Amino acid sequence: MDWRGLNVIFEYQNVQNTRCSTRENAHQWLNLSESTYSFGTAGLNNPYKTALQAITDQVTLANAAPDRTNGSALGRIRTNENVFAPFLNAPSSELAWEKQDWEFRQLELDRNTHSLALTPLTNNPPHTANHASNIEEDYSATNPPVTNVELLDWGTMQTEAGF
């Protein structure tokens, strides 16, 4: 099965509770753009990966948010998938899932059950957007990777343009 039909997003809430700690967290993210970091090098001692791990550990480790449900900083999980859709009257093909409409779901921790529960998903695109003729997907494209400098420049351009 081709897993292009499943996307999962884990959204975590910030655990900082003061302006200083929030600013420090922002600087940690900004510091990842330092030219001394090299993302692609392998090994456990990669400084970029170590710095990124330190940032993500702040929200992903157990009891990162002791005052929240299960002590978790997890805000929500969102899925965008079509791999679980039923294949009623679908042609017998390995790519039959590509004919199915995408389904969006949102799950959040329930304070009562302490488990993930389906919740209403806001900002859901209209169902008519499925199979839109103006959307081209090319999974074989080899676009050059975007660098941190390009991302920072893009943010500056968007700000200057009034976005």
QUIBELFEN-V717427 format. One record per helix or strand. SS is the DSSP state (a for helix, b for strand). FROM is the first residue (numbers start at 1). TO is the last residue. Records with the same first field share a line. If there is no record, write none. Layout:
BEGIN
SS=FROM-TO / FROM-TO
END
This chain:
BEGIN
a=3-5 / 19-31 / 47-60 / 69-71 / 96-99 / 127-129 / 148-160
b=6-12 / 74-81 / 103-109 / 116-119
END
